[in-house]
Amino acid sequence: MANSFSGADMSLRTDKAVQRGPALQFTVDDQLVDAFSGESVAAALFAVGRRELRQSPRDSAPRGMFCMMGSCQECLVWVGQRQVPACQVPVAAGLAVQTLSFRRQHLD
């Protein structure tokens, strides 16, 4: 069966048949991200095309969302003074999130 989606036309957001919370914005690495209330930080980032959240400490391979339930720790980010899985943090207007590499660059 042929896929009728082209890469440029395909959206990861479902606009119909899904009732979304209100639209909002939060920041990741000082950049605004559009999201909907009720989404996790990881889901919102995945929907806007952001896949890499950190790098492997062993070989610097890109790491991002994997299990989406907080077990794997692949999507670790900083929220305030806590390092947490992005899939376990609900988005909120004005929420400030930093990736591990961004925070490391700005603290050194």
Backbone torsions as a table, in degrees:
resi	resn	phi	psi	omega
1	MET	NA	128.9	-178.4
2	ALA	-77.7	145.0	177.0
3	ASN	-88.4	126.3	-176.5
4	SER	-88.6	0.8	-179.1
5	PHE	-92.7	135.6	169.3
6	SER	-100.6	152.7	-176.8
7	GLY	-54.2	-40.3	-176.7
8	ALA	-73.3	-28.3	-175.8
9	ASP	-92.1	-15.4	-173.9
10	MET	-80.1	128.4	175.9
11	SER	-110.9	140.8	178.3
12	LEU	-86.5	-7.1	178.2
13	ARG	-90.4	139.4	175.6
14	THR	-98.0	116.4	-176.1
15	ASP	-95.1	-20.3	-178.4
16	LYS	-120.5	151.0	176.0
17	ALA	72.2	2.2	176.0
18	VAL	-126.6	124.1	179.0
19	GLN	-86.3	116.4	-177.3
20	ARG	-97.9	155.5	169.8
21	GLY	-74.1	178.3	179.8
22	PRO	-62.4	146.4	176.0
23	ALA	-67.9	146.4	178.5
24	LEU	-153.7	174.2	176.1
25	GLN	-130.8	145.2	172.6
26	PHE	-138.0	173.8	-178.4
27	THR	-116.0	143.8	171.1
28	VAL	-128.9	121.3	-178.0
29	ASP	52.7	43.0	178.0
30	ASP	66.8	16.6	176.3
31	GLN	-115.3	136.9	179.4
32	LEU	-69.2	140.5	177.7
33	VAL	-128.4	130.8	175.9
34	ASP	-82.3	139.0	-179.2
35	ALA	-153.1	-179.6	175.9
36	PHE	-126.1	139.7	176.3
37	SER	-54.1	137.4	-178.3
38	GLY	101.4	-15.6	177.3
39	GLU	-85.1	156.2	169.7
40	SER	-84.7	162.1	175.8
41	VAL	-57.7	-43.4	-179.4
42	ALA	-61.7	-44.4	-179.8
43	ALA	-63.8	-41.8	179.3
44	ALA	-64.6	-42.0	179.2
45	LEU	-67.3	-40.9	177.2
46	PHE	-61.0	-41.6	-177.9
47	ALA	-65.4	-29.3	178.9
48	VAL	-94.8	6.7	173.8
49	GLY	95.7	4.6	179.3
50	ARG	-87.5	113.7	-176.0
51	ARG	-106.8	-37.5	-176.7
52	GLU	-91.1	125.5	178.8
53	LEU	-114.2	-21.8	178.7
54	ARG	-160.6	178.5	176.6
55	GLN	-122.0	148.2	177.6
56	SER	-61.1	133.0	179.0
57	PRO	-67.6	-22.1	-177.1
58	ARG	-80.8	-51.2	-173.5
59	ASP	-129.6	12.0	178.3
60	SER	62.3	20.9	176.4
61	ALA	-69.2	145.7	-179.6
62	PRO	-65.6	141.7	177.8
63	ARG	-128.0	147.4	179.7
64	GLY	-155.5	-143.9	-177.7
65	MET	-75.3	137.8	179.0
66	PHE	-133.5	-69.8	-174.9
67	CYS	-88.4	-24.6	-179.7
68	MET	59.1	24.7	176.3
69	MET	-139.5	13.1	172.7
70	GLY	87.1	2.7	-177.3
71	SER	-84.5	-36.0	-169.6
72	CYS	-87.6	-23.1	-179.4
73	GLN	67.7	15.2	179.7
74	GLU	-72.1	-26.6	-174.8
75	CYS	-101.6	33.3	-178.7
76	LEU	-60.5	136.0	175.7
77	VAL	-141.5	168.4	173.2
78	TRP	-99.7	131.4	171.0
79	VAL	-128.1	109.5	-173.2
80	GLY	64.9	-127.3	-179.4
81	GLN	-100.4	14.2	-176.8
82	ARG	-117.6	139.4	172.6
83	GLN	-95.2	119.4	-173.2
84	VAL	-139.4	156.3	173.9
85	PRO	-69.9	129.5	-179.2
86	ALA	-59.9	-26.5	-179.3
87	CYS	-74.2	-10.5	-178.9
88	GLN	-105.8	2.6	-177.8
89	VAL	-109.7	117.3	176.2
90	PRO	-73.1	142.1	176.6
91	VAL	-68.0	153.1	176.5
92	ALA	-151.1	147.1	178.1
93	ALA	-57.1	128.8	177.6
94	GLY	83.3	-2.4	178.3
95	LEU	-59.0	136.0	178.1
96	ALA	-112.1	120.4	-178.5
97	VAL	-120.5	142.6	175.4
98	GLN	-128.6	136.9	173.1
99	THR	-75.4	161.0	-177.9
100	LEU	-60.7	-43.6	-178.9
101	SER	-67.0	-40.0	178.5
102	PHE	-62.0	-46.0	-178.9
103	ARG	-64.3	-41.9	179.0
104	ARG	-61.1	-43.2	179.9
105	GLN	-63.2	-35.1	-174.9
106	HIS	-91.8	-8.6	177.0
107	LEU	-99.6	-19.9	-179.7
108	ASP	-79.2	NA	NA
